[in-house]
Every structure is written in C-alpha cells, then in structure tokens.
Amino acid sequence: MRDQGDAEADALMERIFQSGTLDAVSQTLRKLVENDDIPVTEMRPEIREYLQDAGRLPPWVDHDKLNQASAIFDIHGLQIVMMLLGASLPTLYAARKGAQVLVMTDRMVNYTLLQRRIVETAQFVMDVTDFGAFQPDGSGIVAVQKVRLIHATIRHLIRFDPKWKDQWDNEWGIPINQVDLAGTMLSFSTTVLQCMERSSIILTAQEKEAYLHLWKVIGYLLGIEEALMPRDYADSVDLMDTTLKLNHEASAAGQLLTKVLVKFLDDRIPFLHLVHHRCDATLGGASCGGYSGAAEIPLDDLGVSTSARGVAVRGHIPARTPAGGAFQPPL
C-alpha cells in the first residue's frame, strides 16, 4: 500500500490548492497549524466540513481504554518519551523509503530546527495521552487533525510542486503513504510497549491493550486503513516484525537523520545516557537496528548492549508525575 495516501485529506488539499494561490493556501494552513484551538469560524467552508467529518471517532472506540492509556502515561510519561526518542524515532529512520520524505522537508536534518521538531513530537504525544483528549473539547482530536493536514500538504507539494517533485523517486511510493503511517503508529505504540516490557516496567495485558487502543484511535483519525490496524497487542508485534523485515535497510537518509538526532540528544538531554538501550533479535530490528543498520553508528556510542534484553531506565528518574498533572519533557 505504498501507492496509497489518504484519499479524504488529499482530495481536500487538491481542492484548496486549485482554488487559491500558494501564498493564500500557505497562510490558511499556517493559521490552522499554529493555533492551539482551530478557529473553525475563520476556516474555508470545505475545511470546516472536513474537520467535522474527520473528527468523528471510530465506532469501536472505548473511552475506558483511552482513560487507562492516559493513566499509563501519567505514571510512566518520562520513560515513554525517552523510549520514543531512543527507539521509536530511530525505528522510523531505519525505513529507507519512509525516511526520504523527512530529508526532503529539511526539518529533521537542519540541527537548529531539530529541537522544534522533537518538541512538537513530544507535545503531540502529551496532547493525545491527556485525560479526556478525545472528548469533544479535548486536545487529542485537534492535534491529530493538524498532523493529518500537514501530511496531506506535504504529499501534494512533493507530487505536484516542481521544486519538490523532481527530487522524489517514485520507487519510494507516495509520500507518507499507508505503509509509513501504519509503521509510525506501531513504532509509537508497540515498540514502546516492547521497551517497557524489557525494562522492568510491568504492564498487565489489559494495560497493553489499552495503550495500543489509544494509538489505534489515533491511527484511525490519521486516515490509516483499518486493514492495517492490529487486532490486539500480539497481532501488533507480528505486524511490527513484518514491517521491520520488509522496510528496514540502510540508507543515506536514515543515517543522516539518526546522527542528527543522536547529536541533539547528546547536547540537549545529557541524562539520556541513563537510558541504556539493549536489544535482542526481536527488539533489535526496531531500536538497535535503527542505529547500527540504518545509521551505521557504533552501538557503544549510544550505550547499546546486545548481550541483554530491552531498554532499562536507571538512575534517579522519577517514575510518576503528579496525578492528573501535565507531564513536562526535559526539552
């Protein structure tokens, strides 16, 4: 499904670009992305209609599971953010075809802009894991809608803007396609849960299903086809393994992205060295493979040991934030 993007959002973006100048379109999208609350009354009619339709939760949503997932983040938020930075992002960079769009957008390879990108990622995770995030007045739906429209904008520009189109190899598939979107969902959910399992952070089977359910809801709102959704946690592990085998291989883009990320983490978050990345054959394809295979960075430089399992969080890292309080990442 590398030839499939997001039909609903892509159709909207095509109508927007056909009906206005690039400057006008950019101003509209910038207003949408930069405001904490989407100013619906100021949006064009087609955008208002889209936001209403695309903001509907899936019929299978379970709000009890969403609340349970929020409670998990409330307790383990710091560790989860560290695992996202230390395993989930490198997993994405290790996908040769999927990494190309990140290099083309120039946001991840410019070191001065990398900090903003990481902060945005952390903020997105906090928005969607907040209690009540997917209630009508919650932060989650708005956060996901913004990301979905950004994805559609990038796909349109790469496919139709000569400045971008000439750089794109059709062998990579459509930018930010269904395979890449599903891989991102799995890396932010299953990879994190695997890391927690291997780091003495014990979650019950019910808690794992709840955290995965949260990301399935996010995936649904991002336009991921339900055929690519895992049935349960065990199925998500199988899907992640398949994703790693099919998509992960060394690339100049993946190496560059990971090296810049490592430099940023070393400069900005020195205590990340307290997080020792360890992997076996299962997790190795996800985190260690992202470093050694795709980035060609010595594992010792990252505190990685292949002799043990998992990602262990050590030292005096607080395990809990105040109940119901906002988790603040060290960025």
N, C-alpha and C positions, 0 to 999 in steps of 0.2 A: 504493500500500500504506500510505497514511496512516491507514487504518482498521484496521490490524493491529498489535498489540503483540507480546507474547512469550507465546504460549499456555501454554507449560510453566511459566514462572515466575509468570505471572498466575494460573494455576489454583492453584498452591501458596499464593500470597498470599491468595486468596479463602478457601481452607480455614483458613488461620491466623486471619484476621480474623473468620471465622464462629465459631471455637471459643474465642475469648478476648476479654477486654476490651481496649480500646485501649491502656491503660497496660501490660498484660501483653505485648501484641504489641510495643509500642514498646521495652520492656525486652529482649525476646528479640532484636529486630533490632539494638538498640544494642550488645548483647553480641557479636553476630556481626560487626558492622562495626568496632568499636573494638579488637578483639583482633587482634594480628598473626597468631596461629595460631587458626584456627577451632576452638573447643572442641567437637568433634563429640559427645563423650560427654554434654555438657550440653545438646545441642540436642534439640528435639522430634523424635519419630520421623519425621514427614513431612519435616522439614528435613534430617535425616540422609540419608534416602533420596534426596531431591532433589539434595543436594550430591554424592552418589556418582554419580548418573546424569548430572548436568550437568557434572561434572568430566572426563568422557571426551573425549579429544582426537579430532578428526576422523580418519577412516580414511586421509585423504590427507596427514596431517602428515608433514613432512620435517624431522627433527631436525638434519640437517646445515645446512639453510637457517636454522633457528632459531639455531644457533650462529653462523652467518655474520652474521645480523642483529644478534646481541649484540656481535659484534666491531666492526661498523659503529658502534654506539652507543658502544662503548668508546673508539673513536677520535674520533668527531665528536659526542659527547654534548652538549657545551656549545652548539655551533651548533644541534643539533637542538632542544634545549629553547628556545633563543631563537626559532627558527622556529615552534615550537608556539605560543609566546606572541605572536609578532608576525604570524603568518599563519593558523595553524590555528584558534585561538580566534576571531579576527575573522571567519573564514570561516563558522563556526557561527553567530555572532551576526547575520550578514547574511541568514540564512534567517528570513524573517518568522514563519512558523508555528512553526518549531522553537525560536525564541528565547523564545517566550511562557512555556514551562514553566520556564525559568531565572529569569525575572522573578517568576513565581508562587511559586517555592520561596524567594525572598527571600535566597538565599545569595550571588548574584552582584551584586546591586545594593546591598547593605549594604557600605560600604567597609571597615568594621572586620572583616567576615567574609571579604572577598575574598582576603586573604592566605592564609587557611587553605585556601580552595578551590584557589588556584593551587598551593600546596604539595602538596595532595592529588593534583592532576593530575600534577605533576612526579614525585611519589613513585610514582604508578601507572605512569607511563612507565618509571621505573627498575626497578620490580618486574618488569614484563613483558619488559624487554630484558636482564635479568640472565642470565648464563650458567647454563644448567640451569633456567631459570624454569618450564619446562613438564615437568620431570621430577616424579615423584610427590612429592618433598619440596621442590619449588621454590616460589618466591614468586608465580609468574605465575597459576596456576590459582586460588589463593585470592583474589588481587587482583581477577581478573575476576569470580569468583562474587559477591564483595561488591558490586561495581558493578551486576551484573545484578539482585541482590535489591533494591538501593536503587531501581533503575529501576522494578521491579515494585511496590514500596511506593508510590512517587510516583504511578504510574498508578492504583493502587487508590484512594488518597486523593483525587486530583483527580476521579475518576469517581464516587465514592460518598460522600465526606465533604462535607456541605452547605457547610462553610466554604470549601472549595476548588472544589466543583462549580459553584457559582453564578458563579464568575469565569471559567470555561472556556467558550470558544466552540467549538462542535462543528465549525465551519468549519476549525479548525486540525487536525482529525483526532484520533486517540487520542494522548495524551501519550507522548513518547519512542517513537514508532512506528517501523516498519521503515525508512521513508524517512530519518528522522532518525538512526537508528542507523547505517545504511549511509553517510550523509553524514559522520558523525563518524569512522567507520573510514577513509574516503577522505581526510578532511582531516588526519588524524594520520599518514597514510602517503603518499598520492600528492602532496598539497600540499607536504609536507616534502621529498619526493624532487625535485619540480619546483624548489623553492627551492634545494636543493643543486646541482642541475644548472645553475642560473643564477648560482651564486655561486662558480664555480671549484672546487667540491668535486666531484671527478670520481669517480663510481662506475661500475663496469662494469655491463653489462646483467645479469649474473648476480647482482651485489650488489643491484641494484634489485629483482630478482625475489625475492631472499631477504628483503629488508626488507618488501616487500609481503606475502610469505607469512606473516611473523610476524603482521601485522595481520589477515590473513585468518583465522588461527587464533584470534586474539583475538575477531574478529567472530563466528566460529562459536560460541565459548564464551559470547558475549553474547546468543546467540539470534537472530542475523541469518540470514534465509533464504538458502540457497545460491544461489537465483536472482538475488540482489542482489550476489553476490560477483563481483569481476572475474576474468576468466580469467588475465590476466597484466598487466604494467605498462602496456602500450599500451591495453589494454581499460580499465584503471583511469583513465587520462587521459580517455578518451572518456566514461566514466561520470561523472567529476568535472565535465567540461564540461556534460553534460546536467543534472546536479544543480544547478549554478550557474544555468543558464538557467531551470530550472523553479521553483526555490525561493528565489532571492535577489531581494529587493526591500526597499526602505526600510521601517522600522517603528520606532515609538517604543521598543519593547523592545530592538531591535538597537542603536539609537543610545545608549540608556542603558547597556547592557552594555558597549559598546565604550568609551564615555567613562570609565566607572569603571575599566576595565582599563587604559586609557592613563594615567590619573592614578596608578594603583598602580605601573605600570612606571616612570613618571617619578619617583615618590617613592622607590621601593624598589630599583630596578635602574637607576641613572643611566647605567651604561656600556652600556645597551641602545642608546643613541644611536650606538654604534659599529656597530650593525647597520642598514645603510641599506636600507630596503625599496624595491625598484624593481620595476616590473611592466610587462608588455606586455599585449596583448589576451588572451592565454591565462591568465597568472597574475593579470592584473588583476582578473578576476572573483572570484578567490579571496582575495587579500590586500588589494589596494588597493580593490577594490570593497567589501570588508568595512568599510573605513574611510570612504571617500568617499561611497559609495552608501547604506550602511545606517546609518552613524554620523554622516554629514554633518560630518566633521572635516576641516579643511584638510590636504591632504597634506603641506604644508611643516611642519606641526606635528609630523609623525611621521618626518621625514627621508625622505619618499617622493618619488621622481622618476619621472615617466612617460616620460622620454626614454631610459632604458636598461632592460635586462632583468634580472630576477632579484632575489635577496636576497644582497647581498655582506656578508660578515663581515670587518671590517677591524680594524686596530689590533693590540695585543698580546694577543690572545685565544688561550689555549693550545689547540692542536688535538688533544691527546691526554691522556687521563688515564692513570694507571699501569695497565699491563696487568692485567686481572682485578680491578682495584680498584673500589671503589664511587664512582660519579660523584656529586659533591655540587653541586647547583644553587645559584646565588647568591641564595637567598631567605631 
